[in-house]
Amino acid sequence: MNQTRTQDHQEIFGKSWWIWPGNIHWDIHNSYALFRKTFDLAEVPSSVPFRITADQSYRLYVNGNYVCAGPARGFQKSWPFDEVEIAPLLCPGRNVLAVRAHNPGFSNFQYLTEGYAGLLAAGRAGSVFLGTDTSWKCRRQTGVNPAATPVSLQLFCQEHIDLRVEDPAWMEPDFDDSGWTEKTATTHWNSMPWNHLEERGIPLLREETVLPRAVLGLRDGRSVADSAQLRNVSLGINVEGLSHEPLAGEDVIAFADAGDFVLPPSGQGRFRRVLIDFGHTVVGSLSLYLSDARGGETIDTLHGETIDPGTLSLDFTPEAHSRMAFSHRLVCRPGVNTHTFHHPFGFRYMILVVRDSETPFRVRASLVSKLYPLDVAGRFNSSDPLLNGIWNACVRTQQCCSMDAYVDTPWREQAQWWGDARVQAWNTFHLSGDVRLLRRGIGQIASQMTPNGLTYGHAPTMAHNCILPDFSLIWILTLWDYYWQTGSLEPFEAHQETIDRIVAFFEEATDPASGLVRHDPRYWLFLDWTDIHREGCPTLLNFWFLTALEKIAAMHVIRGDAALAAARTSRAAALRAALARLVGADGLIRDGLDEKGRVVAESSIHSQTLALLSGLRETSPHAIIDNVLLPFLREEKAFKSAPSAYWITYVFTALHERGHGDDVLRYIAKHWAAMGDYGTTWENFAPRRGDESFSHAWSAHPLYHLEQILGGIVQTASGWKAVRFAPLFFGASCEIRIPTPLGILEARWIREAVGISVELRLPPGIEAEVRLPGLPAGTARGTSRWTIALPREARKDAASARTAAPHS
C-alpha cells in the first residue's frame, strides 16, 4: 500500500482528533452522524488543501456545495484519507464545512469493523485551523432507522430516512445549529484502531448525474399491512406485487420524462408507483427531489438488474443466497424534499413507490454515479456490428465494476474478488493502461491473511468462508501481471513476506509420496464454477502453484537474485515432474489424484488448458487441441466440466496462441451476443434472474481477446517494449487502439478490391514482430503499411468477403 511516513502524517493531522457524537464506540449499528464547522475568513487563500476521512464513510459539503465522498475501502491499521482543494468554494466572511458520516457497526464484504466510528479532518485556511476537534458541532442523525435490513449478505443496510426529523438543509451556511448540543467524543488522530493513515492511492470516484431513460409501467393499490414499520422495504413491495401495466393513453405523455413526472394522489393506506428503466446498468447513489409534499408521504424504491418484459415484473428473489434487498425509504416533510442516498447501488431498473399522498406529487429522480475515473483510450471497431456491440458491453461492464476497487459486480456484492481482478486488470490495460486499482488491490489482498499463509478471496472482508487457495496463487501471478504491464517489480519487492508465506503454505500441503499439493478441506478450493476434481491432489491447483513458482523465479532473475531464483526453479522442476506422471498414453493430463492417491480418470478442459499454457512437454498439444479444446469450442462434444464465462478466458488465450483465433471469435460471437444486447456481461452464460449477476466483469475479457485476435496485437515483452502483430482478417475491416506505457498503439486493416490494406502505428520504444499472410516475417517500428494481395481467383469474392463475419 501507499504509506506515507508517520512524521508526515503527524505534521498534517497532529492537531486533529477523531470525533463522533456522544460516544465513539457505543450504539453505532447503521449509524449516521452530522457535523458542522463554522469559521470566518477575512480573505480566501489561493489554496486550501483539506484532508478528510471517516470510519466507515463520509460526504463532504462546503458552504452547502457537495464536494466529494470517501474514503476508499481499507483497513484501520492503515486507514485511507482523501485530499481535496476547497479554496474555490470558500468566501470572505462566514463559511461552513459540513459532513454526513456513516458507520455500519458490522463487517461485510468490503469493510471490517473495529467497533469504533469517527470523522477525521485536517486543513488550514490561512491562520484558521479547520481540523476536527471540539469546535466542530455534531449530532446523531436520528431520522435514519438503524434497524433497516442489509441490502444483501455482502453489503450495507437499506437507508430509511424521515426528513421530518432533521432539516435536509443542515449543511447550508445559514442553517441554525444552535440546537446541536450533543457532546463531541474525541480520540487522538493516530490512536487505535487507526494507528497509521495512508493516502487514498487512487483518484476520487467520478460523480456525474445520470438520468433515467424511460418509465415502462404503472401500478397502484393498497399498501401492505404495517408498511410504515417495514425493516425490509423490498419484501413489502414484493408482497404488493411486482408486475406493472404498460403506459397507455395520456400516461404516455405524462411520463415521457422518466426523471421528472407527477403522480396522482394515492390516498391514505395506498400507493402509486412507476417502473423506471435507466437503459443499462448504472452505478451510484439515488438522488430525489420531491415537491408539493404535505408531509408524511413515503417514497420507497426497489432496484434490480432485470425484468420480465411480458408482465413488467422486476426480478426479485427474496430467498436467494445473498438475500438481495436493494431498497430505500424516504418520508417527506412539508414542501420540497431533497436527498441523495449514501451508499451506491448497481442496477438497471427501479420501482419507485409513493405512499399516502393526498395531492398530486412531483418526483425528480436521478443517479449520482460513483465510478473509478477510467480514461478510456482503447478502441475496437470492426465491420461486424455484433462484435462491436460485444466489445462495447465489455467496456461498460469494466467501467461498472471499477469503483474504489475492482468489484465482481456493482449489484450483489461490490467485493474485491481477486480471481476476477486479474481479468479486470487485463481489461483495463487494453482500455486505459491504468494500473492503480490493481496496485492498490495487491496491497489490500496482502493485508488480510490466515495465520498459515493464505490470502482471502477478497479483502477487506469478514468472509472467513471465502479463503480460496487458488486465488492466493493468482495473487502472486498479478505481481507478474503488474511487472509485464509496467516493467516495474515494485509490488514484487514490496510483498516478499506475503509471497514466502503463501509458498510455505503450499509446501506444507505437498504430499511427500506424489510431490503434488493436496487440497486442504478447511478452505474453499474454487478453481471454477464447474464440476471439476477438487479432492486429494487436484491437477489444476498444482498447475497454478507451478505457474506461480516459475513467475516468482523469473522475477528473482530480473532482480538479479540468483540464489532465490534457483531455489524456486528447482521446486518448480520437481512439481513439473510430479505433474508429468499424470499424463496418460493419449497425451492428456488427468485431473489429479483422489484422496487415496489414485489417478482419477477425468481429463478436464481446464487441466489441458493449463498444460498448454505452462508448456508441460509430456502432454501432446495436438491431442489437447484436436481432442479436447477445439471439440469443446466448436460444440462438437459435451464435457462434464465446461469452463465458465470467467475461466474460459484461459482457453481463448491458449487457442489463439496456437492459431485458432477464428474458433475463439465464433464462440464469442455466439455466446456473448445476448450480453452485447443487454449492455453488460454476465456472471455466467445463463444467470438466474434476480439471483445471479448481469454485470460481472470477470466475463468481460472479449474486450482484449477481440483486440488481440482481429486487431492482431499481442504484447511480447514487459512494459510493452515488444509486440507481435498478426491480425486475423475476418470481416471487411478492423481498427484498434491500445494505450501502453510508451504511448498509443494503433492498428487497422480493410479489405479492398485487390487486397487487404494494413497499417500499424507504434509509439517510440515499441518494436513489432510482424506476421502477415503471403509476406515474409519481419519487424516494424513507427508507422508501417502493407498491402496483402489477394489471389486472382479470390478477387471476385472480395465483395462478399467484406461482409463476412465469424458468426456467418
C-alpha positions in Angstrom: 0.0 0.0 0.0 1.0 3.6 -0.5 2.0 4.6 3.1 3.4 8.0 3.9 5.9 8.3 6.7 4.3 8.7 10.2 6.1 12.0 10.7 4.4 13.5 7.6 1.1 12.5 9.0 2.0 14.0 12.3 2.6 17.3 10.5 -0.8 17.0 8.7 -3.1 15.6 11.4 -1.1 16.2 14.6 -3.6 18.8 15.9 -6.7 17.0 14.7 -8.9 14.5 16.6 -11.2 11.7 15.6 -14.6 12.9 16.6 -18.1 11.4 16.8 -21.3 12.5 18.6 -21.8 11.2 22.1 -19.6 8.1 22.2 -17.2 6.9 19.6 -17.9 3.2 20.2 -21.4 2.9 21.5 -24.6 2.3 19.6 -23.0 2.6 16.2 -25.0 0.0 14.3 -26.1 1.5 11.0 -25.5 4.9 12.5 -25.3 8.3 10.7 -23.9 11.5 12.1 -23.9 15.1 11.0 -21.0 17.5 11.6 -20.6 21.3 11.1 -17.6 23.6 11.4 -18.3 27.3 11.2 -15.4 29.8 10.7 -14.8 33.3 9.4 -12.2 34.4 6.8 -11.0 37.9 6.2 -9.8 36.8 2.7 -9.7 33.4 0.9 -6.2 31.9 0.5 -5.2 30.9 -3.1 -5.0 27.2 -1.9 -6.7 25.4 0.9 -5.9 21.6 0.8 -8.3 19.7 3.0 -7.7 16.2 4.2 -10.6 14.1 5.3 -11.6 10.6 6.2 -14.2 8.7 8.2 -14.7 5.2 9.5 -16.6 4.0 7.5 -17.6 6.7 5.0 -18.5 10.4 4.6 -20.0 13.0 2.3 -18.4 16.5 2.4 -20.1 19.8 1.8 -18.5 23.3 1.8 -20.9 26.2 2.1 -23.8 24.0 1.1 -22.0 22.7 -2.0 -21.4 19.0 -2.3 -17.6 18.2 -2.7 -16.8 14.6 -2.5 -17.4 11.2 -0.8 -15.0 8.7 0.6 -12.7 7.3 1.7 -11.7 4.3 -0.4 -12.1 0.9 1.3 -9.2 -0.1 3.6 -8.0 -1.4 6.9 -8.0 0.6 10.1 -4.3 -0.3 10.7 -3.5 2.0 7.7 -6.7 3.8 7.1 -7.0 5.8 3.9 -7.8 9.5 3.7 -8.7 11.9 0.9 -7.3 15.3 -0.1 -9.4 17.9 -1.9 -8.8 21.6 -2.7 -11.6 23.7 -1.2 -10.4 27.2 -1.8 -12.7 27.8 -4.8 -15.7 27.1 -2.5 -14.8 29.5 0.3 -15.7 33.1 0.6 -14.7 36.1 2.7 -16.8 36.1 5.8 -18.7 33.2 7.2 -18.0 29.7 5.9 -19.3 26.2 6.9 -17.8 22.8 6.4 -20.4 20.1 6.8 -20.1 16.3 6.7 -22.5 13.4 6.8 -20.7 10.3 8.1 -21.8 6.7 8.4 -20.7 3.6 10.3 -22.4 0.3 9.7 -21.4 -1.2 13.1 -20.9 -4.6 11.4 -18.5 -6.1 8.9 -19.2 -7.2 5.4 -17.5 -7.9 2.1 -15.7 -4.6 1.8 -15.4 -3.4 5.4 -14.1 -4.8 8.7 -15.4 -3.1 11.8 -13.1 -2.4 14.8 -16.1 -1.3 16.9 -15.2 2.4 16.5 -16.8 5.2 14.4 -15.2 8.5 13.7 -14.5 11.5 11.4 -11.1 13.0 11.0 -10.1 16.1 9.0 -7.2 18.4 8.7 -6.5 21.7 7.0 -5.9 25.4 7.3 -7.3 28.4 5.6 -4.6 30.9 6.3 -4.3 31.1 10.1 -7.7 29.4 10.6 -7.5 25.8 11.7 -10.1 23.6 10.0 -9.2 20.2 11.5 -11.7 18.1 13.5 -11.7 19.0 17.2 -14.3 20.0 19.8 -15.1 23.2 17.9 -17.0 21.1 15.4 -20.7 20.6 16.2 -22.2 17.2 15.6 -25.3 15.1 16.3 -26.5 11.6 15.6 -28.9 11.6 12.7 -31.9 10.2 14.5 -34.2 10.4 11.4 -32.5 7.3 10.0 -33.8 3.9 11.1 -30.9 1.9 12.4 -33.0 -1.3 12.2 -33.2 -1.3 8.4 -32.2 -4.7 6.9 -29.0 -5.1 4.9 -29.4 -4.7 1.1 -27.5 -8.0 0.7 -25.5 -10.5 2.7 -22.4 -8.7 1.4 -23.3 -5.0 1.8 -24.6 -2.3 4.0 -28.2 -1.5 5.2 -31.1 0.0 3.4 -31.4 3.7 4.1 -34.7 4.6 5.7 -34.7 8.3 6.4 -37.5 10.5 7.8 -36.8 14.1 6.6 -39.3 15.4 9.2 -36.8 14.7 12.0 -33.8 16.7 10.7 -33.9 19.6 8.3 -32.4 18.5 4.9 -30.7 21.9 4.7 -28.5 21.0 7.7 -25.4 21.5 5.5 -26.3 25.1 4.4 -24.3 28.1 5.8 -27.5 29.8 7.1 -28.7 26.7 9.0 -29.3 27.3 12.7 -27.2 24.7 14.5 -27.7 26.2 18.0 -29.8 23.1 18.9 -26.8 20.8 18.2 -25.7 20.4 21.8 -24.6 16.8 21.8 -21.1 16.2 23.3 -18.3 15.6 20.8 -16.4 12.5 21.7 -12.7 12.6 20.7 -9.6 10.4 20.4 -6.1 11.0 19.1 -5.6 11.1 15.3 -3.2 8.1 15.5 -4.8 6.2 18.4 -6.1 2.6 17.9 -7.6 1.3 15.8 -6.3 3.9 13.3 -2.6 3.9 14.4 -1.5 4.7 10.8 -3.0 6.6 7.9 -2.3 6.4 4.2 -3.2 8.5 1.1 -6.0 7.2 -0.9 -3.7 5.9 -3.7 -6.4 6.2 -6.4 -8.3 9.2 -7.7 -11.6 10.2 -6.2 -14.5 8.5 -7.9 -16.1 10.2 -10.9 -19.5 11.5 -9.9 -21.9 12.5 -12.7 -25.7 12.9 -12.9 -27.3 10.1 -14.8 -31.0 10.4 -15.8 -33.4 7.5 -16.3 -34.3 6.6 -19.8 -38.0 5.5 -19.6 -41.0 4.9 -17.5 -42.1 1.4 -18.5 -45.1 0.8 -16.4 -47.5 1.8 -13.6 -49.3 0.2 -10.7 -51.4 1.3 -7.8 -53.1 -0.5 -4.9 -53.4 -0.9 -1.2 -50.2 -0.8 0.8 -49.0 -3.9 2.6 -50.1 -4.1 6.2 -47.9 -2.1 8.7 -45.9 -0.7 5.8 -44.6 2.1 7.9 -42.9 -0.4 10.2 -41.1 -2.4 7.5 -37.5 -3.3 8.2 -37.2 -4.6 4.7 -38.9 -2.4 2.2 -38.1 -4.9 -0.6 -40.3 -7.5 1.0 -43.2 -5.1 1.3 -43.1 -4.2 -2.4 -42.8 -7.9 -3.2 -46.0 -8.7 -1.3 -47.8 -5.9 -3.1 -46.8 -7.5 -6.4 -44.0 -6.8 -8.8 -45.9 -6.5 -12.1 -46.9 -3.3 -13.8 -49.3 -2.2 -16.5 -47.6 -0.6 -19.6 -48.2 3.1 -20.3 -51.2 3.9 -22.4 -53.2 6.9 -23.4 -52.4 10.2 -21.6 -49.9 8.4 -19.4 -47.5 8.1 -22.4 -47.2 11.9 -22.4 -47.4 12.4 -18.6 -44.4 10.1 -18.1 -42.4 11.0 -21.2 -39.7 12.4 -19.0 -38.7 9.5 -16.8 -36.7 11.7 -14.5 -39.4 14.3 -13.9 -43.1 13.5 -13.6 -46.2 14.0 -11.4 -48.0 11.1 -9.8 -51.7 11.5 -9.0 -52.7 11.1 -5.3 -52.6 7.6 -4.0 -54.8 8.1 -0.9 -54.1 7.1 2.6 -53.1 3.5 3.1 -52.5 3.2 -0.7 -49.6 3.5 -3.2 -48.9 4.6 -6.7 -45.7 3.5 -8.4 -43.7 3.5 -11.6 -41.2 1.1 -13.1 -38.2 3.0 -14.4 -35.5 1.9 -16.8 -32.1 3.6 -16.8 -31.3 2.0 -20.1 -28.3 -0.1 -19.0 -26.5 -0.9 -15.8 -25.8 2.2 -13.7 -23.8 2.5 -10.5 -24.3 5.3 -8.0 -26.4 6.9 -5.3 -30.1 7.7 -5.9 -30.9 11.4 -5.7 -34.5 12.5 -5.2 -36.1 15.9 -5.5 -39.7 15.8 -4.3 -42.0 18.8 -4.3 -45.6 19.6 -3.3 -45.4 17.3 -0.3 -47.9 17.8 2.5 -45.7 15.9 4.9 -45.8 12.2 5.8 -45.8 10.8 2.3 -43.4 7.8 2.0 -41.2 7.1 -1.0 -40.0 3.5 -1.4 -37.7 2.1 -4.0 -36.7 -1.4 -5.2 -33.7 -1.8 -7.6 -32.8 -4.7 -9.8 -31.0 -5.8 -12.9 -33.7 -7.5 -15.0 -37.4 -7.6 -15.6 -40.0 -9.9 -17.2 -40.8 -8.0 -20.3 -44.2 -9.6 -20.6 -45.5 -8.7 -17.1 -43.1 -5.8 -16.5 -42.2 -7.5 -13.2 -38.9 -6.7 -11.6 -37.0 -9.9 -10.9 -36.6 -10.2 -7.2 -35.8 -13.4 -5.3 -36.2 -12.9 -1.5 -34.8 -16.4 -0.8 -31.7 -16.0 -2.9 -28.4 -16.9 -1.1 -27.3 -13.3 -0.9 -30.7 -12.1 0.2 -30.6 -9.1 -2.2 -33.0 -6.3 -1.0 -31.8 -3.2 -2.7 -34.3 -0.6 -1.4 -34.5 2.9 0.1 -37.2 4.7 2.0 -37.8 8.4 2.5 -40.6 10.1 4.5 -41.3 13.6 3.4 -41.6 16.8 5.3 -44.0 19.5 4.0 -42.9 21.3 0.9 -39.7 20.5 -1.1 -37.6 17.4 -0.1 -34.2 16.6 -1.5 -31.9 13.8 -0.6 -29.1 11.8 -2.0 -28.8 8.3 -0.5 -25.5 7.4 1.0 -24.4 4.1 -0.5 -24.2 3.4 -4.2 -26.2 0.6 -5.8 -25.6 -1.1 -9.2 -28.9 -1.7 -11.1 -30.8 -1.0 -14.3 -34.5 -1.0 -13.2 -36.1 0.8 -10.3 -39.6 0.6 -8.8 -40.4 4.0 -7.2 -43.4 4.0 -4.9 -45.3 6.9 -3.4 -47.5 6.1 -0.4 -50.2 8.0 1.4 -50.2 11.0 -0.9 -53.3 13.2 -0.8 -52.4 15.6 -3.6 -50.5 15.3 -7.0 -46.9 14.6 -6.2 -43.9 15.7 -8.3 -40.9 13.4 -8.5 -37.5 14.1 -9.9 -35.2 11.1 -9.8 -31.6 10.8 -11.0 -28.5 9.0 -10.1 -25.1 10.3 -9.0 -22.6 7.9 -10.5 -19.7 6.6 -8.4 -17.2 5.0 -10.7 -13.4 5.0 -11.0 -12.4 7.7 -13.5 -11.1 5.4 -16.2 -9.7 7.4 -19.1 -10.8 5.2 -21.9 -8.2 5.5 -24.7 -8.6 1.9 -26.1 -10.8 1.3 -29.1 -12.1 -1.6 -31.2 -14.2 -1.0 -34.3 -14.8 -3.7 -36.8 -17.1 -4.2 -39.8 -19.2 -6.5 -37.6 -21.8 -4.8 -35.5 -22.3 -7.8 -33.4 -18.6 -7.9 -32.3 -18.7 -4.1 -31.8 -21.7 -4.5 -29.5 -20.0 -7.2 -27.5 -16.8 -5.1 -27.1 -18.9 -2.1 -26.0 -20.7 -4.2 -23.5 -17.4 -5.4 -22.1 -16.2 -1.8 -21.8 -19.3 -0.8 -20.0 -19.0 -3.8 -17.6 -15.5 -3.0 -16.8 -16.4 0.6 -16.1 -19.3 -0.5 -13.9 -17.0 -2.9 -12.0 -14.4 -0.3 -11.3 -15.3 1.6 -8.1 -12.9 2.2 -5.3 -11.6 -1.3 -6.1 -12.2 -3.9 -8.9 -15.5 -5.4 -7.8 -17.1 -8.6 -9.0 -20.4 -6.8 -9.7 -21.8 -3.4 -8.5 -25.1 -5.1 -7.8 -25.0 -8.0 -5.4 -21.6 -7.8 -3.7 -19.2 -5.0 -4.7 -16.4 -7.2 -3.4 -12.8 -7.2 -4.5 -12.6 -10.8 -5.6 -9.0 -11.4 -6.8 -9.6 -14.0 -9.5 -12.0 -11.5 -11.0 -9.5 -8.7 -10.5 -6.8 -10.4 -12.6 -9.2 -10.4 -15.6 -10.3 -6.9 -14.9 -6.7 -5.7 -14.9 -6.1 -7.2 -18.3 -9.3 -5.4 -19.5 -8.0 -2.2 -18.0 -4.6 -2.5 -19.6 -6.2 -2.6 -23.0 -8.8 0.1 -22.2 -6.8 2.8 -20.3 -3.5 1.4 -19.2 -4.2 2.4 -15.6 -2.6 0.2 -13.0 -3.6 2.0 -9.8 -6.6 -0.2 -9.0 -4.5 -3.3 -9.5 -1.6 -2.0 -7.4 -3.9 -0.9 -4.5 -5.7 -4.2 -4.6 -2.5 -6.2 -4.5 -1.7 -4.4 -1.2 -5.1 -4.9 0.2 -5.2 -8.7 -0.5 -1.8 -9.0 1.1 -3.2 -7.2 4.2 -5.6 -9.9 5.2 -4.2 -13.4 5.6 -4.7 -16.6 7.6 -2.2 -17.5 10.2 -0.8 -20.3 8.0 -0.2 -18.1 5.0 -3.3 -17.8 2.7 -4.8 -14.6 1.5 -8.6 -14.2 1.5 -10.5 -14.4 -1.8 -11.4 -10.7 -1.4 -10.4 -8.0 1.0 -11.2 -6.3 3.2 -13.8 -8.9 4.3 -15.4 -10.7 7.2 -16.0 -13.8 4.9 -13.9 -16.5 6.6 -15.7 -18.9 4.3 -14.1 -17.1 1.3 -10.5 -18.2 1.7 -9.6 -19.6 -1.8 -6.1 -21.2 -2.1 -6.1 -20.9 -5.9 -6.8 -17.1 -5.5 -3.7 -16.8 -3.3 -1.7 -18.2 -6.2 -3.5 -15.9 -8.7 -2.5 -13.0 -6.4 1.2 -14.0 -7.0 0.5 -14.0 -10.7 -0.9 -10.5 -10.6 2.6 -9.4 -9.3 3.9 -10.7 -12.6 1.0 -9.1 -14.5 1.9 -5.7 -12.9 5.5 -6.2 -14.0 4.5 -7.3 -17.5 2.4 -4.2 -18.0 4.7 -1.6 -16.4 8.2 -3.1 -16.4 8.3 -2.4 -12.6 8.9 -5.1 -9.9 7.9 -2.7 -7.1 4.9 -4.8 -5.8 7.0 -8.0 -6.0 9.7 -6.4 -4.0 7.3 -4.9 -1.5 5.5 -8.2 -0.8 8.3 -10.7 -0.4 7.0 -11.8 3.1 3.5 -12.4 1.7 4.9 -14.4 -1.2 7.0 -16.5 1.1 4.1 -17.2 3.4 1.9 -18.4 0.5 4.6 -20.6 -0.9 5.2 -22.0 2.6 1.5 -23.0 2.9 1.7 -25.0 -0.4 5.0 -26.6 0.6 3.3 -27.7 3.8 0.3 -29.0 1.9 2.5 -31.1 -0.5 2.0 -34.8 -0.4 5.5 -36.4 0.0 4.6 -39.5 -1.8 3.4 -37.9 -5.0 5.1 -34.5 -4.8 1.7 -32.8 -5.5 -0.1 -30.3 -3.4 -3.2 -31.7 -1.6 -6.4 -29.7 -1.1 -6.9 -28.5 2.4 -10.6 -29.1 3.1 -10.8 -26.2 5.6 -10.8 -23.8 2.6 -12.9 -23.2 -0.4 -11.0 -24.5 -3.4 -12.8 -22.6 -6.1 -10.9 -23.3 -9.3 -14.0 -22.5 -11.4 -17.8 -22.7 -11.2 -17.9 -26.2 -12.7 -17.9 -29.8 -11.6 -14.1 -30.3 -11.6 -12.0 -32.6 -9.5 -11.1 -30.9 -6.2 -10.3 -33.7 -3.7 -7.0 -35.2 -3.0 -4.3 -33.6 -5.2 -6.1 -31.6 -8.0 -4.1 -31.0 -11.1 -5.5 -27.6 -11.7 -4.4 -26.4 -8.3 -0.9 -27.8 -8.9 -0.7 -26.0 -12.2 -1.4 -22.7 -10.6 1.3 -23.4 -8.0 3.7 -24.4 -10.8 3.0 -21.2 -12.7 3.4 -19.1 -9.5 6.7 -20.7 -8.7 8.0 -20.1 -12.2 6.9 -16.5 -12.2 8.5 -15.9 -8.8 11.7 -17.4 -10.2 11.6 -15.2 -13.3 11.1 -12.1 -11.2 14.1 -13.0 -9.0 16.2 -13.5 -12.1 15.2 -10.0 -13.3 16.2 -8.6 -9.9 19.5 -10.5 -10.0 18.6 -12.7 -7.1 20.3 -15.9 -8.5 20.1 -18.0 -5.3 16.4 -17.3 -4.7 15.6 -17.8 -8.4 17.4 -21.2 -8.3 15.5 -22.4 -5.3 12.1 -21.6 -6.8 13.2 -23.1 -10.2 14.3 -26.3 -8.5 11.0 -26.6 -6.7 9.1 -25.9 -9.9 11.1 -28.6 -11.7 10.1 -31.1 -9.1 6.5 -30.2 -9.4 6.7 -30.4 -13.2 8.0 -33.9 -12.8 5.1 -34.8 -10.5 2.6 -33.5 -12.9 4.2 -35.3 -15.8 3.4 -38.6 -14.1 -0.3 -37.8 -14.5 -0.1 -37.7 -18.3 -1.8 -40.7 -20.0 -1.0 -42.6 -23.2 -3.4 -40.4 -25.0 -1.3 -37.3 -24.4 -3.8 -35.8 -22.0 -3.1 -35.0 -18.3 -5.5 -36.4 -15.8 -7.2 -34.2 -13.2 -5.2 -35.4 -10.3 -5.1 -37.9 -7.5 -8.1 -38.9 -5.3 -7.9 -38.9 -1.6 -6.3 -42.4 -1.6 -3.6 -41.4 -4.1 -5.1 -43.0 -7.1 -5.0 -41.2 -10.5 -8.5 -40.1 -11.5 -10.0 -40.9 -14.9 -11.1 -37.4 -15.9 -9.0 -35.1 -18.2 -10.8 -31.8 -18.0 -10.6 -28.8 -20.3 -9.1 -26.8 -17.5 -6.2 -29.1 -16.9 -5.4 -29.4 -20.6 -5.5 -25.6 -21.0 -3.0 -25.0 -18.2 -0.9 -27.9 -19.5 -0.7 -25.9 -22.8 -0.1 -22.6 -21.2 2.6 -23.9 -18.9 4.3 -25.9 -21.7 4.2 -29.3 -20.0 6.3 -31.3 -22.5 4.9 -34.7 -21.6 1.5 -33.8 -22.9 0.6 -33.8 -26.6 -0.5 -30.3 -27.7 -2.1 -31.8 -30.8 -4.2 -34.3 -28.7 -5.2 -31.5 -26.3 -6.3 -29.1 -29.1 -7.8 -31.6 -31.5 -9.5 -33.9 -29.0 -10.5 -31.5 -26.2 -10.3 -27.8 -26.7 -11.5 -27.5 -30.3 -14.3 -30.0 -29.9 -15.4 -28.1 -26.9 -15.3 -24.7 -28.5 -16.9 -26.0 -31.7 -19.6 -27.7 -29.6 -18.9 -31.0 -31.2 -18.7 -32.8 -27.9 -20.1 -32.4 -24.5 -17.8 -32.2 -21.5 -18.5 -32.8 -17.8 -16.6 -29.8 -16.7 -17.2 -27.0 -19.1 -15.3 -23.7 -18.3 -17.4 -20.8 -17.0 -17.8 -17.5 -18.7 -14.9 -16.4 -16.5 -12.4 -19.2 -16.8 -12.8 -19.6 -20.5 -10.5 -16.7 -21.0 -7.6 -19.0 -20.4 -9.0 -21.4 -23.1 -9.2 -18.5 -25.5 -5.6 -17.4 -24.9 -4.3 -21.0 -25.3 -6.1 -21.5 -28.6 -5.3 -18.0 -30.0 -1.6 -18.6 -29.3 -1.8 -21.7 -31.4 -3.5 -20.3 -34.4 -7.2 -20.9 -33.6 -8.4 -17.3 -33.2 -11.2 -17.9 -35.7 -12.7 -20.6 -33.4 -12.5 -18.2 -30.5 -14.2 -15.4 -32.5 -17.1 -17.7 -33.4 -17.5 -18.8 -29.8 -17.5 -15.2 -28.6 -19.9 -14.1 -31.3 -22.4 -16.9 -30.3 -22.2 -16.9 -26.5 -21.7 -13.1 -25.9 -24.3 -11.9 -28.4 -27.1 -11.7 -25.7 -24.7 -9.9 -23.3 -24.0 -7.4 -26.1 -27.7 -6.8 -26.5 -28.2 -6.4 -22.8 -25.3 -4.0 -22.4 -23.1 -5.6 -19.8 -21.5 -9.1 -19.4 -22.9 -11.7 -17.1 -21.8 -13.8 -14.2 -22.3 -16.9 -16.3 -23.8 -17.8 -19.7 -27.4 -18.2 -18.3 -27.7 -16.4 -15.0 -30.7 -16.8 -12.8 -32.6 -13.6 -12.9 -32.9 -11.9 -9.5 -30.2 -14.1 -8.1 -27.1 -14.1 -10.3 -25.4 -11.1 -11.7 -25.9 -9.5 -15.1 -23.0 -7.1 -14.6 -19.9 -9.2 -14.0 -16.5 -8.1 -15.3 -14.8 -11.4 -15.0 -16.6 -12.3 -18.2 -15.7 -9.0 -20.0 -12.5 -10.4 -21.3 -13.6 -10.4 -25.0 -12.5 -6.7 -24.6 -8.9 -7.8 -25.0 -9.4 -11.0 -27.0 -11.1 -9.1 -29.8 -8.3 -6.6 -29.9 -5.7 -9.3 -29.9 -7.3 -11.6 -32.5 -8.9 -9.2 -35.0 -6.6 -6.3 -34.3 -3.6 -8.6 -34.2 -1.7 -7.1 -31.3 -0.2 -9.3 -28.6 2.3 -8.0 -26.0 5.5 -10.0 -26.0 7.8 -8.0 -23.6 7.4 -6.3 -20.3 6.3 -2.7 -20.4 5.1 -3.2 -24.0 8.6 -2.8 -25.4 7.7 -5.5 -28.0 4.5 -6.9 -29.5 3.5 -9.4 -32.1 1.3 -8.2 -35.0 -0.7 -10.9 -36.7 -4.3 -9.8 -37.3 -6.9 -12.3 -38.3 -8.7 -11.0 -41.4 -12.4 -11.8 -40.6 -14.9 -9.4 -42.0 -14.2 -6.3 -44.0 -12.2 -4.2 -41.6 -11.0 -3.6 -38.1 -9.2 -0.9 -36.2 -7.9 -0.9 -32.7 -6.1 1.5 -30.3 -4.3 0.2 -27.2 -2.9 2.6 -24.6 0.6 1.4 -23.5 3.1 3.0 -21.0 5.0 4.1 -24.1 2.1 5.7 -25.9 -0.9 4.8 -28.1 -0.5 1.8 -30.3 -2.8 1.7 -33.4 -3.6 -0.9 -36.0 -6.1 -1.1 -38.8 -6.9 -3.1 -41.8 -9.5 -3.0 -44.5 -10.4 -5.3 -47.4 -10.3 -3.6 -50.8 -10.9 -4.9 -54.3 -7.4 -6.2 -55.0 -6.2 -6.9 -51.4 -6.1 -6.0 -47.8 -4.6 -2.7 -46.7 -2.8 -2.9 -43.4 -1.4 -0.1 -41.2 0.4 -0.3 -37.9 1.4 2.8 -35.8 3.8 2.2 -33.0 4.9 4.8 -30.5 8.7 5.2 -29.9 10.2 2.4 -27.9 8.0 -0.4 -29.2 9.1 -2.9 -31.8 6.7 -5.3 -33.5 7.3 -8.8 -34.9 5.1 -8.8 -38.0 3.4 -11.9 -39.3 1.2 -11.2 -42.3 -0.1 -13.9 -44.7 1.8 -14.0 -48.0 4.6 -11.7 -46.8 7.9 -12.6 -45.2 8.2 -12.3 -41.4 9.8 -9.1 -40.3 9.9 -6.3 -37.7 8.5 -2.9 -37.6 8.9 0.4 -35.8 7.0 3.7 -36.1 4.4 3.7 -38.9 4.3 0.8 -41.4 1.9 -0.1 -44.2 1.4 -3.2 -46.2 -0.9 -4.5 -48.9 -1.7 -8.1 -48.9 -2.6 -9.2 -52.4 -5.5 -11.5 -53.0 -5.1 -14.4 -55.4 -6.7 -13.6 -58.8 -9.4 -16.2 -58.3 -10.3 -14.7 -54.9 -10.8 -11.1 -56.1 -14.2 -11.8 -57.5 -15.3 -12.8 -54.0 -13.9 -9.6 -52.4 -17.3 -8.0 -52.1 -18.7 -10.9 -50.1 -15.5 -11.1 -48.1 -16.0 -7.5 -47.0 -19.2 -8.6 -45.1 -18.0 -12.0 -43.9 -18.2 -12.4 -40.2 -17.0 -15.2 -37.8 -20.6 -16.0 -36.9 -21.8 -16.1 -40.5 
